């Protein structure tokens, strides 16, 4: 099955890989880099404009399992978050327009590095499956340490005018136990 288990087993049929350097590949990488910039600079309303109204955004739990059980190490029945467009927009509004977002006031300082981008055609000509690696650093308050979060993102992007909209994202974290006090940030 692969191509990140057909974008988390809830996606269209994934076809051939799009070659590195192809025009659509470059546009998708540009979208991912711009998305990282919007999130790192806390331009959450602008980031919200890149989300499709039928968005599903999930971060399942990870368990440490023996080699023979690696296929069962991602637990999709329990998740760090399972959001849709409405809940994400509610989180954005809470973070930007209210005084009740205690976990992110003052906001974390983050830096997202996106790499190892693979793009695949799907059974729909205007949608692309995208697998990428994410390395996120997070600094809080005046603490000398920083959190490090790494994982694989399995996305479904839809062509929207001149750009793309994020339709689906599943983030498979590398850590079974997170070394960060909360996940009040977007991955």
C-alpha positions in Angstrom: 0.0 0.0 0.0 2.6 2.6 1.3 2.9 6.2 0.1 2.4 6.7 3.8 -0.3 4.0 3.9 -2.3 5.9 1.2 -2.1 9.1 3.3 -3.2 7.4 6.5 -5.6 4.9 5.0 -8.2 7.6 4.4 -7.1 9.0 1.1 -7.6 8.6 -2.6 -5.6 6.0 -4.5 -2.0 7.2 -4.8 -0.3 6.9 -8.2 3.1 7.6 -9.5 5.6 9.8 -7.8 6.0 13.3 -9.2 9.7 13.9 -10.0 11.8 16.2 -8.0 12.2 19.5 -9.9 8.9 19.1 -11.8 6.8 22.3 -11.8 4.1 21.0 -9.5 6.7 19.4 -7.2 8.4 22.8 -6.8 5.1 24.6 -6.2 4.2 22.1 -3.5 7.6 22.4 -1.8 7.1 26.2 -1.9 3.7 25.8 -0.3 5.2 23.7 2.5 8.0 26.3 3.1 5.5 29.2 3.1 3.3 27.2 5.5 6.3 26.8 7.9 7.0 30.5 7.7 3.4 31.4 8.5 3.3 29.1 11.5 6.8 30.2 12.8 5.9 33.9 12.5 2.5 33.3 14.2 0.5 34.4 11.2 -2.2 31.9 12.1 -5.1 33.6 10.3 -3.1 33.6 7.0 -2.3 29.9 7.6 -6.0 29.3 8.2 -6.7 30.6 4.8 -4.6 27.7 3.3 -6.9 25.1 4.9 -9.7 23.4 3.0 -13.2 23.4 4.5 -13.2 19.6 4.5 -9.9 19.4 6.4 -9.0 16.5 8.7 -5.9 17.0 10.8 -4.7 14.2 13.1 -1.7 13.3 15.3 -2.1 9.7 16.5 -0.2 8.2 19.4 3.0 6.3 18.9 4.0 3.2 20.9 7.3 1.5 21.1 6.9 -2.0 19.8 9.2 -4.9 18.9 10.5 -5.2 15.4 7.9 -7.8 14.5 5.1 -5.3 15.5 6.2 -2.1 13.8 3.1 -1.9 11.7 1.1 -1.5 14.9 3.3 1.2 16.5 0.9 4.0 15.3 -2.3 4.0 17.4 -5.0 5.8 15.4 -7.7 5.1 17.9 -6.1 7.5 20.4 -4.7 10.8 19.2 -2.9 13.9 20.5 -5.4 15.7 18.4 -8.0 15.0 15.8 -9.3 18.2 14.3 -11.4 19.4 11.4 -11.6 22.8 9.7 -14.0 24.2 12.3 -12.0 23.1 15.3 -8.7 24.4 13.8 -10.4 27.8 13.0 -11.7 27.8 16.6 -8.2 27.2 17.9 -6.8 30.0 15.7 -9.5 32.4 16.9 -8.8 31.5 20.5 -5.0 32.0 20.1 -5.3 35.3 18.2 -8.4 37.0 19.5 -8.9 36.0 23.1 -7.0 36.1 26.4 -7.8 32.5 27.2 -5.0 30.7 25.3 -2.8 30.4 28.4 -0.6 27.6 26.9 0.6 30.0 24.2 0.7 33.4 25.9 3.4 34.4 25.6 3.7 32.4 22.4 6.3 29.7 21.8 9.2 30.5 19.5 9.3 27.8 16.9 11.3 26.8 13.8 10.0 24.2 11.4 12.4 22.4 9.1 10.6 20.5 6.3 12.6 18.0 4.3 12.5 14.7 2.4 9.4 15.9 0.4 7.9 13.2 -1.8 4.9 14.1 -4.0 2.5 11.6 -5.6 -0.3 11.9 -8.1 -3.7 10.6 -6.9 -6.8 9.4 -8.6 -8.0 13.0 -8.7 -6.0 15.3 -11.1 -6.3 18.3 -8.7 -5.1 16.5 -5.6 -1.6 15.4 -4.6 -0.4 13.1 -1.7 2.7 14.6 0.0 5.0 12.9 2.4 7.5 15.1 4.3 9.6 15.0 7.4 9.3 17.7 10.0 11.8 18.8 12.6 10.4 21.4 14.9 12.2 23.3 17.6 10.2 25.1 20.3 11.5 27.5 22.9 9.4 28.8 25.7 9.7 31.8 28.0 13.3 32.5 29.0 14.1 28.8 29.6 17.5 27.7 28.3 16.3 24.4 26.9 14.2 23.8 23.9 11.8 21.1 22.8 12.6 19.1 19.8 9.7 17.4 17.9 10.2 15.3 14.9 8.0 13.2 12.7 6.6 12.4 9.3 3.7 14.4 7.8 1.3 12.7 5.4 -0.7 15.4 3.6 -3.3 15.7 0.9 -3.1 18.9 -1.0 -5.8 20.2 -3.4 -5.1 22.7 -6.2 -7.0 25.9 -5.4 -6.7 28.7 -8.0 -3.0 29.5 -8.2 -2.1 27.7 -5.0 -3.0 24.8 -2.8 -5.3 24.0 0.2 -4.4 21.5 2.9 -7.2 18.8 2.9 -5.7 16.2 5.2 -2.7 15.9 7.4 -1.6 13.1 9.6 1.5 13.7 11.7 3.3 10.5 12.8 5.6 11.6 15.6 8.9 9.8 16.2 8.6 10.0 20.0 6.3 7.7 22.0 6.7 10.1 25.0 6.7 13.8 24.1 9.3 16.0 25.7 7.1 19.1 25.5 4.6 20.2 28.1 1.7 20.6 25.6 0.9 20.5 22.0 -0.8 23.9 21.7 1.1 24.5 18.5 0.3 23.3 15.0 2.6 20.7 13.4 
